[in-house]
Amino acid sequence: MSGFVGDLSPDQEKFLLEIKRKLKENNDSIVLEEKAKLDDSMILRFCRARKWNLNDAYTMLFNALLFRATFQNTGVDAITEETVDNEMKAGKSFFHGSDKEGRPVCIVRTRKHDSSQRDLEEAQRYCVYVMETGKALLPPGIETCTLIFDMSSFSTKNMDYPLVKFMVDMFQKYYPESLARCLILNAPWVFMGVWNIIKHWLDPYTVSKISFVKTRQLIDYIPADQLLMAYGGESKFKYTYKGTVVED
């Protein structure tokens, strides 16, 4: 059995019920509202991520609920466009189209990020905002997204180790089983030294989802009508914020 909703073995069904029981017995008021929002699909993400180890899965899930409730002293639900305005208007990332399996595609344009100009807390909020946006875009039956890191024109000013470390922790600790694949596009040689550091922060399973690709290879993953013209596709989509097109 896959461990997804509707495809659970009897043992997995019991495991899910046990996680729910432990959550119900936990009376921590800090996570009360977050517990109420949980559904089976979300709980099962943590079960699969911890390979059906009860204590590990429950601890990971509870820590994620704490993160959601207490992030930057306001909680994840307090993040709005207004709280990440500088990041949004820079056009650093956006969702557009679906891959060949119907997963939402998020495009990150690293050249739009300047580590010397950003506010770290706002940048962290923006990362969470993007994750929440992707979660809301998931169609029925789809639980993961495809991520394209466009490294075109990347330079050292675009590298931001504190922010990347936050992103790694966010993906692996608080949003498990959310990433289908990560395509690192047109990475220049200067990035390879950076990659040798970052990959040691990732668990092997996450690393296995990462591929280095060139523009011509994107069509192997994304249908032409869903792929931007800049990447060899047919889509004329342009990212806009508050009615203004943010240039590539």
C-alpha positions in Angstrom: 0.0 0.0 0.0 1.2 3.5 -0.8 0.4 5.1 2.5 -1.9 7.7 0.9 -5.5 8.4 1.7 -7.6 5.6 0.2 -4.6 3.3 -0.1 -3.7 2.2 3.4 -3.0 -1.2 4.7 -4.7 -2.4 8.0 -1.5 -1.6 9.9 -1.3 1.8 8.3 -4.9 2.5 9.3 -4.1 1.6 12.9 -1.0 3.8 12.8 -3.1 6.8 11.6 -5.7 6.2 14.4 -2.9 6.0 16.9 -1.4 9.3 15.7 -4.9 10.9 16.0 -5.3 9.5 19.5 -2.0 11.0 20.6 -2.9 14.4 19.1 -6.3 14.3 20.9 -4.7 13.5 24.2 -2.2 16.4 23.9 -3.9 19.5 25.5 -1.2 22.0 24.5 -3.2 25.2 23.9 -0.6 26.6 21.6 -1.3 24.1 18.9 -5.1 23.8 19.5 -6.1 25.7 16.4 -3.6 24.1 14.2 -4.7 20.6 15.3 -8.3 21.4 14.3 -7.1 22.1 10.7 -5.4 18.7 10.2 -6.8 16.2 7.8 -5.7 12.6 7.1 -3.7 13.6 4.0 -1.6 16.0 6.0 -1.0 13.6 8.9 0.0 10.8 6.5 2.7 13.0 5.0 4.5 12.9 8.4 3.9 9.1 8.7 5.5 8.5 5.3 8.4 10.9 6.0 9.3 9.0 9.2 8.8 5.6 7.6 5.9 4.7 9.9 7.8 5.1 13.2 5.1 6.2 15.6 7.2 8.3 18.0 9.2 9.9 15.2 6.2 10.7 13.1 4.2 12.2 16.0 7.2 14.3 17.2 7.8 15.6 13.7 4.1 16.5 13.3 3.8 18.2 16.6 6.9 20.3 15.9 5.4 21.3 12.6 2.2 22.4 14.4 4.3 24.4 16.8 6.1 26.0 13.9 2.8 26.9 12.3 1.4 28.4 15.5 4.4 30.4 16.6 6.4 31.3 13.5 7.8 34.8 14.0 5.5 35.2 17.0 2.4 35.5 14.8 2.0 32.1 13.1 1.9 31.0 9.5 -1.7 32.1 9.0 -0.7 35.8 9.7 1.4 35.9 6.5 -0.2 37.9 3.8 1.0 39.6 0.6 1.4 42.8 2.5 3.9 41.1 4.9 6.1 40.0 2.1 5.6 43.0 -0.2 9.2 43.5 -1.1 9.7 39.9 -2.0 6.5 39.8 -4.1 7.3 42.9 -6.2 10.8 41.6 -6.9 9.3 38.7 -8.8 11.6 36.1 -7.2 9.2 33.2 -7.7 5.8 32.3 -9.0 3.6 29.4 -9.7 2.6 28.8 -13.3 1.2 25.7 -15.0 1.5 22.0 -14.3 4.0 19.4 -15.1 3.2 16.2 -17.1 1.8 14.5 -14.0 -0.5 17.5 -13.2 1.6 18.9 -10.3 1.8 22.7 -9.8 5.1 24.2 -11.0 6.9 26.8 -9.0 9.6 28.8 -10.7 12.3 30.5 -8.6 14.5 33.1 -10.4 17.6 33.3 -8.2 19.0 36.3 -10.1 16.2 38.4 -8.6 17.5 37.8 -5.1 20.3 40.0 -3.6 21.4 38.7 -0.2 22.7 42.2 0.8 19.4 43.9 0.2 16.9 41.5 1.7 15.4 41.5 5.1 15.9 38.0 6.4 12.7 37.7 8.4 10.6 39.0 5.4 12.5 36.5 3.1 11.7 33.7 5.5 8.0 34.7 5.6 8.1 34.7 1.8 9.4 31.2 1.7 6.5 30.0 3.9 4.0 32.1 1.9 5.2 30.3 -1.3 4.8 26.9 0.4 1.3 27.8 1.6 0.4 29.0 -1.9 1.6 25.8 -3.5 -0.4 23.7 -1.0 -3.6 25.7 -1.8 -3.0 25.0 -5.6 -2.8 21.2 -5.3 -5.6 19.6 -7.3 -7.5 16.6 -5.9 -5.3 13.5 -5.9 -2.0 15.5 -6.2 0.1 16.1 -3.1 3.4 17.4 -4.4 4.8 20.2 -6.5 7.6 20.6 -9.1 10.2 23.2 -8.3 12.4 24.9 -10.9 15.4 26.9 -9.6 16.4 29.0 -12.6 20.1 29.8 -12.0 20.5 31.8 -15.2 22.7 34.8 -14.6 23.4 33.6 -11.0 26.3 35.3 -9.2 27.7 35.2 -5.7 25.5 38.1 -4.6 22.4 35.9 -5.2 23.7 33.3 -2.8 22.2 33.5 0.7 23.3 30.7 3.0 21.1 31.7 6.0 18.0 31.8 3.8 18.8 28.5 2.0 19.4 26.8 5.4 16.0 28.0 6.5 14.4 26.7 3.3 16.0 23.3 3.7 14.8 23.0 7.3 11.3 24.2 6.2 11.0 21.6 3.5 12.4 18.7 5.5 10.9 19.5 9.0 7.6 21.3 8.4 6.5 20.5 4.9 7.5 16.9 4.3 6.4 14.9 1.2 5.7 18.2 -0.6 8.3 18.1 -3.3 8.0 15.8 -6.3 11.2 17.0 -8.0 13.5 20.0 -8.0 15.0 21.0 -11.4 18.1 23.2 -11.1 18.2 25.0 -14.4 21.3 26.4 -16.1 23.5 26.3 -13.1 26.8 28.1 -13.7 30.2 26.7 -12.6 30.3 29.1 -9.7 27.2 27.5 -8.2 28.9 24.0 -8.0 31.0 25.0 -5.0 27.8 26.3 -3.3 26.0 23.0 -4.1 28.8 21.0 -2.4 27.9 22.8 0.8 24.1 22.7 0.4 23.8 19.0 -0.5 25.2 18.1 2.9 22.2 19.8 4.6 19.8 17.6 2.6 18.8 14.0 3.4 19.6 11.5 0.7 15.9 11.1 -0.3 15.6 14.8 -1.0 18.9 14.8 -3.0 17.5 12.0 -5.1 14.7 14.4 -6.2 17.1 17.0 -7.5 18.3 17.1 -11.1 20.5 19.6 -12.9 19.0 20.4 -16.3 19.4 22.7 -19.3 16.6 24.7 -20.9 16.0 22.2 -23.7 15.3 19.5 -21.1 12.4 21.2 -19.4 10.0 20.0 -22.1 10.7 16.5 -20.9 9.0 17.4 -17.6 6.4 20.1 -18.5 4.0 20.2 -21.5 4.7 22.9 -24.1 1.5 24.7 -23.4 2.3 24.9 -19.7 6.0 25.9 -20.3 7.0 29.6 -20.6 8.2 30.7 -24.1 11.5 31.8 -22.4 12.1 28.1 -21.7 11.1 26.9 -25.2 7.4 26.4 -24.5 4.2 28.1 -25.8 3.0 29.9 -22.7 3.0 33.7 -22.9 2.4 34.1 -19.1 4.1 37.1 -17.4 4.4 37.4 -13.7 2.6 40.5 -12.4 2.2 42.0 -9.0 -0.4 44.6 -8.2 -1.1 44.9 -11.9 2.5 45.5 -13.0 4.5 43.1 -15.0 7.8 42.2 -13.3 10.3 41.8 -16.1 12.5 38.7 -16.4 
